[in-house]
Amino acid sequence: MAWTKNERWAGPKLYVMGHKTALIASDRSKFAFVEKPNTWLDSEMIVPYIGRMTNTSPTSGRPGRPREFDSDAALDKAIARFSEHGYHGTSISDLHACLGLTSGSIYKAWGDKRGLFLAALDRYMEVRAEAIRSCLAAENSGRDKISALLTMYAQLSSGAFGCTGCLVVESAVELSMSDPEIAKRIAAQQKKRETQMRQLLEVGKEDGSVRRELDAAVTARLLLTLQQGMRVLGKTGATVKYMQGLIPEMLRLLD
């Protein structure tokens, strides 16, 4: 059975799943795939309604089907895709292929592409914060903690990691001027990183590993600027040796 463009829909629902078109009965009791979907169908227009279509009907009394996939694993894949290609350079079709999920599952889990992006951004910042905490916990003096942090950024800003890029930096460049909510999240994240660096400098001043006359607030902003610049250079294919060569000069700011 197939629908034509001008046919009036009554009862059954039609939407796109990957490269197939699914015909769903109004009570969701049965469905069938049409191998050659009509060319007029636009998945970007139809798929957003899947969430409503698959919710439990008020009269059915049956619960909706649970999402059977690892949300964090899916978000990690989305982070890589958005970091490499940006928000506007990533389509729902790209995410469908990257995450290994149907477009319907993506919309049901996160609402739309922007919802998925925000969830990916939040996870990225959470995972990165935990990695930084672990990195700093292994060192004692303020200077050693700063050196370890800069070394971590050098590694993240080179080779394959560098080419993938930083989702925070990517978002700041691409979306801050057009999306106030994302701009607010990015600004808050940058403020946390700046505050953390200032606190490390203060620790160094107290334990004697950092010059006591140093202006911790200004130096923290400078080091953060250099760190973010490293992430930008990493997108151009910078090597580990190139990035690590910057660290001794950056540490000279603390003498």
N, C-alpha and C positions, 0 to 999 in steps of 0.2 A: 504494500500500500504506500502511496506517495501523495504528498500534498502539492498543490500548485500555488503559485504566488498569490492569486486572487481568491483562493478558496477560503471560505469562512470557517474558522476553527470552532469546534463545539465539543467540549469534553476532553479529547486527547490533547497533549501538549507536545510541541516539537522543539528540540534544542540540539546544539552541536556538542559532541564529545569527541575530542581529537579530530580525526579525519572522517568520522562517521556522523550521521544524523540519527538521533534516537527519538522514537515515537513512543510517548508515555501515555498510558491510560489515565483518565482523570483520578481514579482511585489508586494508581500506582500498582495495581495488581499484576500488570504485565507490560512488557515493552518489547520493541523489536528495533533492530538497526537497519537503516537504509544505507546500503554500501555507497551509493552515489548521491550525496546530498545535493539539493537544488542549489544552483550557483547564486541565487539571490539571497540566500541566508547569510547573515553577517554575525559571526560568533561574538564579536565585541558587543553587539546590541542584544543578542539573545541570552548569552550566558549569565549576565547579572540577575536574571530572573529565576535562575535555578534554585537559589536559596529558598525563595518563596514556594516554588513548585514542589520541593522535596521535604518541606516541613510537614509534620504530622497533620493530617486533616482533622478539623474539629469534630467531625462525625465518625472518623475511622476508629478512634480509640487506640491506634497502634503507634508506638514510639518511632521517631525517625531513625534511620540507620546511622550508627556511630561512624566517626571518621577513623579509618583504619590505616594510619600512617604516623610516622614519628615526626611530630611538629618541629622539634628542634633541628633534626636532620634536614628537613625541608627548608627551614629558615637559613641554615648554614649554606645550602646551595643557592638560595636566593641572594644571600649576602655576597657571595662570589660573583654572581651574575650582575647585580646592581653595581658592585664596586668596579668591575671591569668595563661595563658598557653604559653605566648611568641609568637613571630612571627613565628618561625619554628614549633611550636607546634599547630599552627592554620592553617587549610586547607580552601580552598574555600568552601568545603562542610560544614565545621564547621561554617563558616560565613553565608552561606546560611541558615542554621538552626537557628543560633543565631539572625540574623537580620530580619528573616522572609521575605527575598527578594530572588527572583530568581537569579541564578548566572549571568544571562544576565543583570539584573538590576544593579548588583554590578559592572560588567565590564563596562557597559555604563556610570555609574556615576563616577567611579574613575579609570578606565583604567585597573587596575589589582590589585592583592592583595597588592603589595607594595604601589600603589597609595592610596588605602584605608587606609593602615597603616599610611602613612605620614599625611593624612587628620585627622585621629584619634589622632595622636600625636600632631598635631597643635591645635586641639580642646581641648585636655587634658591640654596642657600648658596654653591656653587662659582661660579656665574655672578655673583652679587652681590659676592663677594669680588674677582673679577677686575675688575668695574666700579669698585669702590672703589680698587683699586690703580692703575688708569688715571687716575682722578680725582686722586689724591694726587700721582702722578708729574708732573703738569703744573704743580705749585706748588713754591715754594722754601722759604719760612719756615714754621715750625710753625703760626703763626696763619693764614697763607693756606691751608695744607692743611686746617685745621679749618674755616675759612670755606667752602672748596670742598666739603667733605664735608657740612656743614650745608645748603648750597645744593642739593646733590644730593638730600638727604633731603626738602627742601622741595618739589622738583619731583616726586619719587616719591610724596609725600603729598598731592598735589592733582590735580584734574581726573580724567581717566579712570584714570590710574595710581593715584591715591589711592583711588578707589572699588574698584578691583581688590583692593588691599590687599597686605599683607606676609604671606607664608606662614609666616614664623617667628613673627610676632606672633599670627597666627591659630591656629597650632599650640599656642603657649604658653597661650593663653586656653582653647582648646577641649579639648586633649588631655593637658596636663601632669599633671593630677591622676589621670587614668585609665590612662595608658600610660607606665610607667617608662622604657622605651627611648627614646621620643620626648622625654620630659622631660629625659633625660640629654643627648640631642643638642642640644636647645634651650639648655640651660644651658651646654654647651661652646661653642656658637656665640656666646652673649651674653658669655661670658668672653673670647673672642677679640676681639670688638668693643670691650669695655672695655679690654683690654690695648692694643689698637691706639690708642685715644683717649689713654690715659695716655702712651704713647710719643710721640705727636704733641705733647702738652703739654710733655713733657720736652725735645723738640727746640725748641719755642718758648721755653722758659726759657733754653736754652743760646744761642739766636741773638738773644735780647732782645725777641722779638715777644710774649712772654707774661711776665706779672709773675713775678719769680723767687721770691717768697714763696708763690706759689700751691701749694696741696696738690694735686698732680697726680692722686693716686689717688682722692680724694673728688670732685674736679671731673670726672674721667672718668666716674665712676658717675652724676653729676648730668646730664652732657651725654647720656649713653646713655639715661637715663630720659626726657629731653626728646625725643630722637630717636624712641624707641618711642612716645611719646605723640603725636608728629606723625603717625605711621603710623595710629594709632587714629582721630585726628581726620580723616585723609584719607578714611576710610570713610564719613564723614558728608557728603562733597561739598565740602570746603574748597577755596578757590581758591588759585592760585599766589601772588597778591598777599597773601592772608591769611597763608600759610605763610612767604613770604619776609620779611614784616614782623616775624617772630619772631627772625630771625637776628641783627640788630644788638644786640638785648637779650641774646641768648645769648652773643654775643662779649664783652659787657661783663664777663662773669664772668672774663675773662682779663686785665682791666686791673688 
